[in-house]
Amino acid sequence: MKVADILRVKGNTLYTVQPDEPLAKAADIMAEKDIGSLVVMEHGDLAGMLTFREVIVCIVNNGGEIGRTLVRKAMDDHPMTCTPDTEIDEVRRMMLERHARYMPVMSQRMLMGVISFYDVAKAVVDSQNFENKMLKAYIRDWPAESDADRD
């Protein structure tokens, strides 16, 4: 299974923010849309990733307030990325190693989407459920051994 399979099911709605926008605006978007991340784009290129983790760390470091902080100060400016052709097992390994919950999907320099650890876990579980159903159907339909065959 590849990342493209997840994006096909998930759809292509993307939420982005620019690095020089107020962090408070980004937090408002995340709360309003009930999303855990925003892709930070600058002049059409991926500039970073902003997740609720970075927002909270910034608030804590700023004495409990967002203040006039810009997205640029809080964002991860070197986010890990994958491509639509990346295997799900590789994405899972990458996300676990870096404790990443969200990953931009890039094709060359074009943003194709964002996948979350939840998306990856769901795809793995769905795939396992499908395999289990196939195995059960195979076993159920397996011809029973007759007494004559045992002799």
C-alpha positions in Angstrom: 0.0 0.0 0.0 1.2 3.5 -0.9 0.6 7.0 0.3 -1.4 7.7 -2.8 -3.9 5.1 -1.6 -4.5 7.0 1.6 -4.8 10.4 -0.3 -7.4 8.8 -2.7 -9.6 7.8 0.3 -8.9 10.9 2.4 -9.6 13.5 -0.3 -7.6 16.6 -1.2 -8.7 19.4 1.2 -5.6 21.3 2.4 -5.2 24.1 4.8 -2.2 26.2 4.6 -0.8 29.3 6.3 2.1 31.7 5.5 5.1 32.0 7.8 4.6 35.7 8.4 0.9 35.3 9.5 0.1 35.7 13.2 0.3 32.4 15.1 -3.1 33.3 16.7 -4.7 33.3 13.3 -3.2 29.9 12.6 -4.5 28.5 15.9 -7.9 29.9 15.1 -7.9 28.1 11.8 -6.9 24.9 13.4 -9.6 25.2 16.1 -12.3 26.2 13.6 -11.5 23.4 11.1 -10.8 20.9 13.9 -7.4 20.0 12.4 -4.1 19.3 14.1 -1.8 20.8 11.5 -1.3 23.4 8.9 1.2 23.3 6.0 3.3 26.5 5.9 3.8 27.7 2.3 5.9 30.6 1.1 5.9 31.7 -2.5 4.4 28.4 -3.6 7.0 26.3 -1.8 6.8 24.2 1.4 8.3 26.3 4.2 7.4 24.3 7.2 4.7 22.5 9.2 2.7 23.8 12.1 1.1 21.4 14.4 -0.8 21.8 17.7 2.5 20.6 19.4 4.4 23.6 18.1 1.6 26.0 19.0 1.5 24.7 22.6 5.3 24.8 23.0 5.3 28.4 21.8 2.6 29.4 24.2 4.4 27.8 27.1 7.7 29.4 26.2 5.8 32.8 25.9 4.5 32.7 29.4 1.1 31.2 28.5 0.2 33.6 25.7 0.5 33.6 21.9 1.0 37.4 21.8 2.2 38.7 18.5 4.2 35.6 17.6 4.4 34.8 13.9 4.0 31.3 12.5 7.6 31.4 11.4 8.8 31.4 15.0 6.8 28.4 16.0 6.8 26.2 12.9 9.0 23.2 12.1 11.0 24.5 9.3 12.4 21.1 8.3 9.4 18.9 8.2 9.8 15.3 7.1 8.0 14.6 3.8 7.1 11.7 1.6 5.8 11.2 -1.9 2.6 9.6 -3.2 4.7 6.5 -4.1 6.2 6.0 -0.6 5.2 2.7 0.9 3.0 2.9 4.0 5.4 0.8 6.1 8.2 3.3 5.3 6.0 6.2 6.3 5.0 4.5 9.6 8.7 3.9 10.3 9.6 7.5 9.6 6.8 8.9 11.7 7.6 6.6 14.6 11.4 7.6 14.5 10.7 11.3 14.6 7.5 11.2 16.7 5.8 12.9 13.8 2.0 13.0 13.7 1.6 14.7 10.4 3.6 14.5 7.1 3.3 16.6 4.0 3.1 14.6 0.8 5.1 16.2 -2.0 5.5 15.4 -5.7 8.6 17.2 -6.8 7.9 20.7 -5.3 4.1 20.3 -5.4 2.1 19.8 -2.2 -0.2 16.8 -2.8 -1.7 16.5 0.7 -1.0 15.8 4.3 -1.2 12.4 6.0 -1.5 11.9 9.7 -0.4 9.1 11.9 -4.1 8.3 12.3 -4.5 8.0 8.5 -1.6 5.6 8.4 -2.9 3.5 11.3 -6.4 3.4 9.8 -5.0 2.2 6.5 -3.0 -0.5 8.1 -6.0 -1.7 10.2 -8.3 -1.6 7.1 -5.8 -3.6 5.2 -5.5 -6.2 7.9 -9.3 -6.5 8.2 -9.5 -7.1 4.5 -6.8 -9.8 4.6 -8.6 -11.4 7.6 -11.9 -11.5 5.6 -10.2 -13.0 2.6 -8.5 -15.7 4.7 -11.8 -16.5 6.5 -13.5 -16.8 3.1 -10.7 -19.0 1.8 -10.9 -21.3 4.8 -14.7 -21.4 4.8 -14.7 -22.4 1.1 -11.9 -24.9 1.5 -13.1 -28.4 0.5 -13.7 -30.6 3.5 -11.5 -33.7 3.6 -13.6 -36.8 3.2 -13.1 -40.1 5.0 -12.0 -41.7 1.7 -9.3 -39.1 1.3 -7.8 -39.9 4.7 -7.2 -43.6 4.0 
